[in-house]
C-alpha cells in the first residue's frame, strides 16, 4: 500500500505513523457518518421544530472548545494517543445514550449535544496535533488530500448504508443496528491507535499566550479570522440542509442518496486537488472553491426539490476539496513557522478550534433569536445567504498570508510559493 501511495504522490516519504493516522481517521469518518448524520433527523421526528435541533448543535459547539482546552492541557502531560482514545470513548457513550434515551432524546437535546461536543473535543485535539507532528510541509497536501478521500468515502457509504438499514427495518431496530456498527468501528480505531508511536510533550500549557500571539503575528491573526468565518457558515448549514432534504423527501434513504452524490464528487475532487493544487496555486484554489460554494446556495433558495438538492450536493462536493486541501495546508504551515511552534503546537491547535467554534456559536445564537421572532420559513433563507458568505471571507484573509524561509522542506517564498479539519 505504501509503495502505491508513494508512486501516486511522486515518491514522497510516507512513514508508518502517517498511514496509521489515516486509518484512524478513515474509521472515525465511517463511524460518524454511519450514525451521526441521522441524529438531527431523529430529533426532528420527535420535536418537529428547528429550535430543538439548534439547541442540540449549540451544546456541541459550546462544549467542544471547552474540551479542546482541557484536552490541550492533558496532551502536555500524557501521550496524545490517550487523548485520542478518550474522544472515541465519549463518542461511543454518546451513541449509546441516544439509543438508551430513545423517544425522549429531544428532551435531552442539549445534554446529548454536550456529550458529543466533549467527544469531538478530545478526538480532534489529539488528531490535529498528531497530524501536525507526523506530517511535514512536503507531505501535508498529500495527507490532507487522502484524509479528504477517506472522509468522502465514509460520507458515501455511511449515510447510504444507514438509510437503507433504517428503511428496511423498524425505526428502533434500524437505529440500534447503525449505532452498534459505529461502536465497533470506534473500537477498531482505538486498536489502530495502539500502534502509533508514543508522542509526549513537556512543559506548561500556554493557552493565553498563544491567544495573544495574534497581536504579534499577522499571519496567525489572519488564519484565526478565517477560521471564525468558517464557523459562521458551518453553524447552521450543518443541520438546516439535512432537515430540508428530509422535509422534501420524508425519507432517510433519500438523505443517504444526497450524501452519496455529495461525497462521491468530493472523493473524485480530493484526488484531483491533492494532485494538482501545488503551493503556488493554493490561494487561487481557495478563491475558486469559495465562489462555487457560496453561489451554490442559490440553487435551493428560491425553489427546492430533491433534484435541486442533488445539484446542490454535486456543487458543494466539488467546492469543498478545492477549498479544504490548500486551506488546511496553509494553516498548518503558518503554525509551523509561528513563534515556538515546536513547543506550543498543542496551544496553536486549541486556539484555532476555539475561533471555529466561536463562529459556530455566534451563528446559532443569531439563528435561535431569528426563528423565535420571525417565521422560520422566511428567515432561514436570508440567514443562509448571509452566513453562506463565510468561504469568501476565508479567502479575504488567507490571500494576504506570505511566509518566507530558507528551509526547502517548508517551501514558502512570497512571490513564488505562498502558503489550518475538518469537522
C-alpha positions as CSV (number, residue, x, y, z in Angstrom):
1,X,0.0,0.0,0.0
2,X,2.8,2.4,1.0
3,X,4.6,1.9,-2.4
4,X,1.4,2.6,-4.3
5,X,0.8,5.8,-2.4
6,X,4.3,6.9,-2.9
7,X,4.0,6.3,-6.7
8,X,0.8,8.4,-6.7
9,X,2.5,11.3,-4.8
10,X,5.8,11.3,-6.7
11,X,7.6,9.1,-4.2
12,X,7.4,11.4,-1.2
13,X,8.4,9.9,2.2
14,X,5.3,8.2,3.7
15,X,6.0,6.8,7.1
16,X,4.2,4.2,9.1
17,X,2.6,6.6,11.6
18,X,1.2,8.7,8.7
19,X,-0.6,5.6,7.3
20,X,-1.9,4.6,10.8
21,X,-3.2,8.1,11.4
22,X,-5.0,8.0,8.1
23,X,-6.5,4.6,9.1
24,X,-7.8,6.0,12.4
25,X,-9.3,9.0,10.5
26,X,-11.0,6.7,8.0
27,X,-12.6,4.5,10.7
28,X,-13.7,7.6,12.6
29,X,-15.4,9.2,9.5
30,X,-17.2,6.0,8.6
31,X,-18.4,5.6,12.2
32,X,-19.6,9.2,12.4
33,X,-21.3,9.3,9.0
34,X,-23.0,6.0,9.6
35,X,-24.8,7.3,12.7
36,X,-24.4,11.0,13.4
37,X,-25.9,12.0,10.1
38,X,-29.3,10.8,11.3
39,X,-29.3,12.2,14.8
40,X,-30.7,15.5,13.6
41,X,-33.4,13.7,11.8
42,X,-34.1,11.5,14.9
43,X,-34.6,14.7,17.0
44,X,-36.6,16.4,14.3
45,X,-39.0,13.5,14.1
46,X,-39.6,13.8,17.8
47,X,-39.9,17.5,18.1
48,X,-40.7,18.9,14.6
49,X,-39.1,22.3,15.3
50,X,-35.8,24.0,14.4
51,X,-35.1,25.3,17.9
52,X,-34.7,21.8,19.3
53,X,-32.1,21.0,16.6
54,X,-30.3,24.3,17.0
55,X,-30.0,23.8,20.8
56,X,-28.6,20.3,20.3
57,X,-26.0,21.7,18.0
58,X,-25.3,24.6,20.4
59,X,-24.5,22.1,23.0
60,X,-21.9,20.6,20.7
61,X,-20.3,23.9,19.8
62,X,-20.2,25.1,23.4
63,X,-18.6,22.1,24.9
64,X,-16.2,21.2,22.0
65,X,-13.9,24.3,22.6
66,X,-14.0,23.8,26.4
67,X,-12.9,20.2,26.0
68,X,-10.3,21.3,23.5
69,X,-8.7,23.5,26.2
70,X,-8.9,20.6,28.7
71,X,-7.6,18.1,26.2
72,X,-4.7,20.5,25.4
73,X,-3.7,20.7,29.0
74,X,-3.9,16.9,29.2
75,X,-1.9,16.5,26.0
76,X,1.0,18.4,27.6
77,X,1.1,15.8,30.4
78,X,0.3,12.4,28.8
79,X,0.5,10.6,25.5
80,X,-1.6,12.3,22.8
81,X,-2.9,8.9,21.8
82,X,-4.6,8.6,25.2
83,X,-6.4,11.8,24.5
84,X,-7.5,10.3,21.1
85,X,-8.9,7.3,22.8
86,X,-10.8,9.5,25.3
87,X,-12.5,11.1,22.4
88,X,-13.6,7.8,20.9
89,X,-14.9,6.6,24.3
90,X,-17.1,9.7,24.7
91,X,-18.3,9.4,21.1
92,X,-19.3,5.8,21.8
93,X,-21.1,6.8,25.0
94,X,-23.0,9.5,23.0
95,X,-24.4,7.0,20.5
96,X,-25.3,4.5,23.3
97,X,-27.0,7.4,25.2
98,X,-29.2,8.3,22.2
99,X,-30.1,4.6,21.9
100,X,-30.9,4.2,25.6
101,X,-32.9,7.5,25.9
102,X,-34.8,6.7,22.7
103,X,-38.0,8.5,22.3
104,X,-37.1,11.1,24.9
105,X,-33.9,12.2,23.1
106,X,-35.4,15.6,22.0
107,X,-36.0,16.4,25.7
108,X,-32.3,15.9,26.5
109,X,-31.1,17.6,23.3
110,X,-28.6,20.0,25.0
111,X,-27.2,17.2,27.2
112,X,-26.7,14.9,24.2
113,X,-25.1,17.7,22.2
114,X,-22.8,18.5,25.1
115,X,-21.7,14.8,25.3
116,X,-20.9,14.8,21.6
117,X,-19.0,18.1,21.9
118,X,-16.8,16.6,24.6
119,X,-16.1,13.6,22.3
120,X,-15.3,15.8,19.4
121,X,-13.0,18.0,21.6
122,X,-10.8,15.2,22.8
123,X,-10.7,13.4,19.5
124,X,-9.9,16.4,17.2
125,X,-7.4,17.9,19.5
126,X,-5.4,14.7,19.5
127,X,-5.9,14.1,15.8
128,X,-4.9,17.6,14.8
129,X,-1.8,17.6,17.0
130,X,-0.8,14.2,15.7
131,X,-1.3,15.5,12.1
132,X,0.9,18.4,12.8
133,X,3.6,16.2,14.3
134,X,3.5,13.4,11.8
135,X,3.3,15.4,8.5
136,X,5.9,17.7,7.0
137,X,5.3,20.6,4.6
138,X,6.0,18.3,1.7
139,X,3.6,15.6,2.8
140,X,0.9,17.8,4.2
141,X,-1.1,18.3,1.0
142,X,-0.9,14.6,0.4
143,X,-2.1,13.7,3.9
144,X,-5.0,16.2,3.8
145,X,-6.0,15.1,0.4
146,X,-6.1,11.4,1.3
147,X,-7.9,12.2,4.5
148,X,-10.4,14.1,2.4
149,X,-10.8,11.0,0.2
150,X,-11.4,8.8,3.3
151,X,-13.9,11.4,4.6
152,X,-15.7,11.4,1.3
153,X,-15.7,7.6,1.2
154,X,-17.2,7.5,4.7
155,X,-19.7,10.1,3.6
156,X,-20.8,8.0,0.7
157,X,-21.0,4.6,2.3
158,X,-22.1,5.5,5.9
159,X,-25.4,7.5,5.3
160,X,-26.5,5.3,2.4
161,X,-26.0,2.1,4.4
162,X,-27.7,3.7,7.4
163,X,-30.6,5.0,5.4
164,X,-31.0,1.6,3.8
165,X,-31.0,-0.2,7.2
166,X,-33.5,2.3,8.7
167,X,-35.8,1.9,5.7
168,X,-35.7,-1.9,5.7
169,X,-36.2,-2.3,9.5
170,X,-38.4,-0.8,12.1
171,X,-37.0,2.5,13.2
172,X,-35.8,1.4,16.6
173,X,-34.2,-1.7,15.3
174,X,-32.6,0.3,12.4
175,X,-31.1,2.9,14.8
176,X,-29.9,0.1,17.2
177,X,-28.1,-1.5,14.3
178,X,-26.3,1.6,13.0
179,X,-25.2,2.7,16.5
180,X,-23.8,-0.7,17.1
181,X,-21.8,-0.7,13.9
182,X,-20.5,2.8,14.8
183,X,-19.4,1.5,18.1
184,X,-17.5,-1.4,16.5
185,X,-15.7,1.0,14.1
186,X,-14.6,3.2,17.0
187,X,-13.2,0.1,18.8
188,X,-11.2,-0.6,15.6
189,X,-9.9,3.0,15.6
190,X,-8.7,2.5,19.2
191,X,-6.9,-0.7,18.2
192,X,-5.1,1.2,15.4
193,X,-4.1,3.9,17.8
194,X,-2.1,1.4,19.9
195,X,0.4,1.0,17.0
196,X,1.1,4.7,16.9
197,X,4.5,5.8,18.4
198,X,4.1,7.5,21.7
199,X,4.3,11.2,21.5
200,X,4.6,13.1,24.7
201,X,5.2,16.8,25.2
202,X,6.9,18.5,28.1
203,X,6.3,21.9,29.6
204,X,3.3,24.0,30.7
205,X,0.1,24.8,28.8
206,X,0.4,28.4,27.5
207,X,-3.1,28.9,26.0
208,X,-3.5,32.6,26.8
209,X,-0.1,33.4,25.4
210,X,-0.9,31.8,22.0
211,X,-4.3,33.5,22.1
212,X,-2.4,36.8,22.4
213,X,0.1,35.9,19.7
214,X,-2.4,37.0,17.1
215,X,-1.4,40.6,18.1
216,X,2.2,39.9,17.2
217,X,1.9,37.5,14.2
218,X,-0.2,38.9,11.4
219,X,-0.4,35.6,9.5
220,X,-1.7,33.8,12.7
221,X,-4.3,36.6,13.1
222,X,-5.4,36.1,9.5
223,X,-5.7,32.3,10.0
224,X,-7.8,32.8,13.1
225,X,-10.1,35.3,11.4
226,X,-10.5,32.8,8.5
227,X,-11.5,30.1,10.9
228,X,-14.0,32.3,12.6
229,X,-15.6,32.9,9.2
230,X,-15.5,29.1,8.6
231,X,-17.5,28.6,11.8
232,X,-20.1,31.2,10.7
233,X,-21.1,29.1,7.7
234,X,-20.9,25.7,9.5
235,X,-23.1,26.8,12.4
236,X,-26.4,26.4,10.6
237,X,-25.6,24.7,7.3
238,X,-24.6,21.6,9.1
239,X,-28.2,20.8,10.1
240,X,-30.5,23.0,8.1
241,X,-29.7,21.3,4.8
242,X,-30.1,17.9,6.4
243,X,-33.6,18.8,7.6
244,X,-34.5,20.3,4.2
245,X,-33.6,17.0,2.5
246,X,-35.7,15.1,4.9
247,X,-38.7,17.5,4.6
248,X,-38.7,17.4,0.9
249,X,-38.4,13.6,0.6
250,X,-39.6,12.3,4.0
251,X,-37.1,9.5,3.6
252,X,-33.8,8.6,5.4
253,X,-32.8,6.7,2.3
254,X,-33.1,9.9,0.2
255,X,-30.8,11.6,2.7
256,X,-28.3,8.8,2.2
257,X,-28.5,9.3,-1.6
258,X,-27.9,13.1,-1.1
259,X,-24.7,12.3,0.8
260,X,-23.7,9.8,-1.8
261,X,-23.7,12.5,-4.5
262,X,-22.0,15.0,-2.2
263,X,-19.3,12.6,-1.0
264,X,-18.9,10.9,-4.4
265,X,-17.9,14.2,-6.1
266,X,-15.7,15.1,-3.1
267,X,-14.0,11.7,-3.4
268,X,-13.0,12.5,-7.0
269,X,-12.1,16.1,-6.4
270,X,-10.0,15.4,-3.4
271,X,-7.8,13.2,-5.6
272,X,-7.7,16.0,-8.2
273,X,-6.9,18.6,-5.6
274,X,-4.2,16.6,-4.0
275,X,-2.5,16.0,-7.3
276,X,-2.8,19.4,-8.9
277,X,-3.1,22.1,-6.2
278,X,0.5,22.9,-5.6
279,X,1.6,25.5,-3.0
280,X,1.8,28.2,-5.7
281,X,-1.9,27.6,-6.6
282,X,-3.3,27.4,-3.1
283,X,-4.8,30.9,-2.9
284,X,-6.4,30.8,-6.3
285,X,-7.9,27.4,-5.5
286,X,-9.5,28.8,-2.3
287,X,-11.0,31.7,-4.3
288,X,-12.5,29.4,-6.9
289,X,-13.8,26.9,-4.4
290,X,-15.3,29.8,-2.3
291,X,-17.2,31.2,-5.2
292,X,-18.6,27.8,-6.1
293,X,-19.6,27.1,-2.5
294,X,-21.3,30.4,-2.0
295,X,-23.3,30.6,-5.2
296,X,-24.5,27.0,-4.9
297,X,-26.8,28.3,-2.1
298,X,-29.0,29.9,-4.8
299,X,-29.7,26.6,-6.4
300,X,-32.0,25.7,-3.5
301,X,-33.0,29.2,-2.3
302,X,-36.0,30.0,-4.5
303,X,-37.3,26.6,-5.4
304,X,-36.5,23.4,-3.6
305,X,-37.0,19.9,-4.8
306,X,-35.0,16.7,-4.5
307,X,-33.4,17.3,-7.9
308,X,-32.4,20.8,-6.8
309,X,-30.8,19.3,-3.7
310,X,-28.9,16.8,-5.7
311,X,-27.5,19.5,-7.9
312,X,-26.6,21.5,-4.8
313,X,-24.8,18.4,-3.4
314,X,-22.8,18.0,-6.6
315,X,-21.8,21.7,-6.5
316,X,-20.5,21.6,-2.9
317,X,-19.0,18.2,-3.4
318,X,-16.8,19.9,-6.0
319,X,-16.2,23.0,-4.0
320,X,-15.1,21.6,-0.6
321,X,-12.0,19.8,-1.8
322,X,-10.8,22.8,-3.8
323,X,-11.0,24.9,-0.6
324,X,-10.0,22.4,2.1
325,X,-6.8,20.9,0.7
326,X,-5.0,24.3,0.3
327,X,-6.7,25.9,3.3
328,X,-5.8,23.3,5.8
329,X,-2.2,23.0,4.5
330,X,-1.7,26.8,4.6
331,X,-3.0,26.8,8.2
332,X,-0.5,24.1,9.3
333,X,2.3,25.9,7.5
334,X,1.5,29.1,9.3
335,X,1.5,27.3,12.6
336,X,4.7,25.5,11.7
337,X,6.6,28.8,11.2
338,X,5.0,30.6,14.1
339,X,6.6,31.6,17.4
340,X,7.7,28.5,19.4
341,X,5.6,26.2,17.2
342,X,7.6,23.1,18.1
343,X,6.9,23.5,21.9
344,X,3.5,25.1,21.7
345,X,1.9,23.3,18.8
346,X,-0.9,22.0,21.1
347,X,-1.9,25.5,22.1
348,X,-2.0,26.7,18.5
349,X,-4.4,23.9,17.6
350,X,-6.6,24.7,20.6
351,X,-6.8,28.4,19.8
352,X,-7.6,27.7,16.1
353,X,-10.5,25.4,17.1
354,X,-11.7,28.0,19.6
355,X,-12.2,30.5,16.8
356,X,-14.0,28.0,14.6
357,X,-16.5,27.2,17.4
358,X,-17.0,30.8,18.4
359,X,-18.1,31.4,14.8
360,X,-20.5,28.5,15.0
361,X,-21.9,29.6,18.4
362,X,-22.4,33.2,17.1
363,X,-24.4,31.9,14.1
364,X,-26.5,29.5,16.2
365,X,-27.4,32.3,18.7
366,X,-28.5,34.6,15.9
367,X,-30.4,31.7,14.4
368,X,-32.2,30.9,17.6
369,X,-33.2,34.6,18.1
370,X,-34.3,34.9,14.5
371,X,-36.5,31.8,14.4
372,X,-38.0,32.8,17.7
373,X,-39.1,36.2,16.4
374,X,-39.8,35.5,12.7
375,X,-41.2,32.7,10.7
376,X,-38.6,30.0,10.2
377,X,-39.6,29.5,6.5
378,X,-38.9,33.2,5.8
379,X,-35.8,34.0,7.9
380,X,-33.8,30.8,7.3
381,X,-33.1,31.5,3.6
382,X,-31.9,35.0,4.5
383,X,-29.6,33.6,7.1
384,X,-28.2,31.1,4.6
385,X,-27.3,33.9,2.2
386,X,-25.6,36.0,4.9
387,X,-23.6,33.3,6.7
388,X,-23.0,31.3,3.5
389,X,-20.5,34.0,2.6
390,X,-18.1,32.6,5.1
391,X,-15.9,30.9,2.5
392,X,-15.4,34.2,0.7
393,X,-14.3,35.8,3.9
394,X,-11.9,32.9,4.4
395,X,-10.2,33.9,1.1
396,X,-10.2,37.5,2.1
397,X,-7.9,36.7,5.0
398,X,-5.9,33.8,3.5
399,X,-4.9,35.8,0.4
400,X,-2.6,38.0,2.4
401,X,-0.6,35.2,4.0
402,X,3.0,35.1,3.0
403,X,5.8,33.1,4.6
404,X,9.4,33.0,3.7
405,X,12.2,30.7,4.8
406,X,15.4,29.0,3.7
407,X,14.3,25.5,4.7
408,X,13.4,23.8,1.5
409,X,11.0,21.5,3.4
410,X,8.9,24.4,4.4
411,X,8.9,25.9,1.0
412,X,7.4,29.4,1.2
413,X,8.7,32.3,-0.9
414,X,6.5,35.3,-1.3
415,X,6.1,35.6,-5.0
416,X,6.6,32.0,-6.0
417,X,5.1,29.6,-3.4
418,X,2.8,31.1,-0.9
419,X,1.3,29.5,1.9
420,X,-5.5,25.4,9.1
421,X,-10.1,19.5,9.6
422,X,-12.4,19.3,9.4
423,X,-15.1,18.8,11.1
